[in-house]
Amino acid sequence: MGGAIGQMLSSAVGVAISPLPLIVVILMLSTPRGRANGIAFVLGWVATLAVLGTVLVLVGGGARSGGEPARWTYWLKLVLGVLFALMAVKQWRDRPRPGREAKTPKWMASVDGIGPGQAAGVAALLSGANPKNLALTVGGAASIAGATGGGGAKAVAVVLFVLVASLCVLLPLGVYLVGGDRAAATLAGWKTWMAEHNSAIMMTVLAVLAAKYVGDAISGLTA
């Protein structure tokens, strides 16, 4: 099971290093109903990843063949690796040019008027419908499903995946709840830095993940 955890951690970290959800949860915490919206957003994020990860692991229950990961799992990683490489190229091409501010989605300007239910819905979309996060969750679930170990061990791996992948929203909420008067300034600094470096962060993360997934796939397919 240790191998599965090692394999899925890269996917979980890839989900966690996502500037957009961190920016959005900080915006949620800045609304008039900040505490309720922030908690609802985090719960929606965690629940979506937990359900999606569990379903994918159950669906991929036949991911082992003759004591080894099934061959299709390596083909899946190869496809995902190529997808991440294409996403990295897109991030590079869409990066803000020098002297220009990074664009933020127009819908973010309307978060002040939403309630907890809508906040949870936004979190579900960002965690489950975002192409990068969905691809990473599929890759992490494939690693868990193809590992040795029983259902209990795989359940622990899914829980760890969800916890690590949720750090991008759990940390801002924690700062908000325990940070007192300094929390707003701290979170505003995080949001500004992430917004300014969003393209560079995502390009680097996607390129590293592409190299890892493609490398794992080639190693498995040529073994």
N, C-alpha and C positions, 0 to 999 in steps of 0.2 A: 504493500500500500504506500510505502514511502516513495516509491518511484512514481506512482500516480500523483501524489501530492506535489512532488518536484515538478512534474510535467504540467500540472494544472496551475501552479503558482504563477508561471509567466503569463498565462492567459488572465488570471485574476488581477495581477498587477497592471496588465494592459488596460483592463476595464477601469481600475482605480485611478490610473493616471489619465483622467479625462477632464480637461478644463471646463467643458460645458456644464456638466452636472454640478460641479463645485460652484460655478458662477451662479447657476440657477438656484441652488439651495441657499446661497447667500442672499440672493434677491428675495427669496421666499421669507427668509428670516428678517428682512428689512420691511416687510409689509405691515400694515396695522395689526394683523393677526399673526405676527411673526412666529410665536411659539407654536401655535396650533398648525399653521401651514408648514413650518419646518419639520415638525414631528411627522405630520401626514406625508410629506414628501419622502422622508427617509423610510418610513414604513412601506410606502408604495414601491420604492426602489428595492428594498430588501425582499419584500414579498414576491415581486416580479422575478427577480433573479433566482430566488429559492424555487419557485414553481417551475420556471423555465429550465433550470439546471436539473431538477429532479426528473422532470418529464424526459429530457434528453438522455439522461443516464439510463432510465428505464427502457427507453426506445432502443438505446444502443447496448442492451444487455447481451447481445450476441457478438460483442466486439472482440472476442478471443477465439482463436482457432488453434487447436493442438497445443495449448499451453502458452501460445504467443499471441500478441495483438493481431487481430484479423488484418489482412492485407488492405481492405478497403479503408481502414482507419488512416493508413499512410497516404493513400490517394486523397482522402479528405483533407489531411494536413497540407498536402501539396497545393490543393486548390485554394485553401485558406491562405497559405503563404503567398501565392501569386496575387490573391485579392488584396492582402495587406500591402504588397509592393505597389499595386496600382493606386491604392488609397494614399500611400506615402507620396507618390508622384503627383497626385491631385492636390495634396496639401501644399507641396512645393510650388505648383503652378498657381494656386489660389492665394499664396501668401501676400500679405500687404506689402506694397512697394515702399522703399525708404521715404520717410516723410509723410506717409499716409496712415491714418488710424485704422485699426482692425474693425471690420463691420460686425455688429452684433445683430442677431435676429430681431425683426421688428416686434414679434410677439412678446418679447421680454418686457417691453414697455407697458404691457397690460397686466402684469402680475399683481399690481397693487390691489386690484379689485377681485381677485379670486379667493375662494374658500378652501378649507382642508380637503374636501372631496376632489376638487379640481387640481389641487397640488399633488395629490396622490396619483391622479390620472396622468399628469405631466411626467411624474417620476416613472410611471409604468412605460410610457412611450420612450423616454430617454434611455431606460435600461433594457427594455425588451425589443423595441422597434428600431433603435439606432443600429445601422448596418455594422459598424465596427464592434459594438458591444455584443450584438447577436452572433457575429462570426467568432468572437473570442469565447463566448459562452458555449457555442457548439464545439469549439476546439477543446476547451477545458473539460466539457462533459465527455467527449470522445476519449480523452486521456484517462478519465476516471473509469468509464465503462470498460475500457480495454485492459485495465489493471487487474492483478490478482487480488484476492481478498473477498470476503463475503459482503452481504448487504449492509451490515453495520459499519464496516470499514469504509465502504463507498459513501454511506450517509455522512460519516464524519468528514470525508473529503469534500462533499458538496457543501456542508456547513462552513468549512474553512474557505472554500472558494467564495461563497457569498459574503463572508465577513471581510476578507481581503478586498474583494471587488467593491465593497461598500464603503471603504475608508474615505473615498472622495466626498461622501455626503455625511458620514458619521463624525468626522473630525470637525467640520464647520458647526454642526449641531452641538457637539460637545463644548466647543469654544463659546458658543452663544449661551449655553445653559450655565456654564460655570465661570465664564470670563468676566462677568460683571460689567462695569462701565467701560473697560478697555476692549471688550469683545467687538463692538461696532467698528472701531478703528482697525483692529487686527484683521477682521473679515474683509473690510473695504480694501486694505492693502493686498490681501490674497487675491481678491477679485480683479483688481487693477493689473496686478502682475500676470495673472493667468490670461486675462483678455489680451494683453500686449504680446504675450509669447505663445498664444494658443497654437498657431501654425507650426512653429518650430518644435514645440513639445510633441504635438501629434505626429509630425513627420518623423521625428527621431524614434518615437515609440513604435510606430508602424513599420519603419525600416528594420528595427531590431527584431520585432516579432516575425516579419517576413523572412528574415535570414534564419531564425530559429526553426520556424515551421517547415520551411523548404529543406533545411539541413536535416531535420528529424525524418522528414519524408524520404529523402534520398537515401539516408542511412538504413531505414527500414526496408525500402524497396529493393536495395542492392545487397542486403545481408544474405 
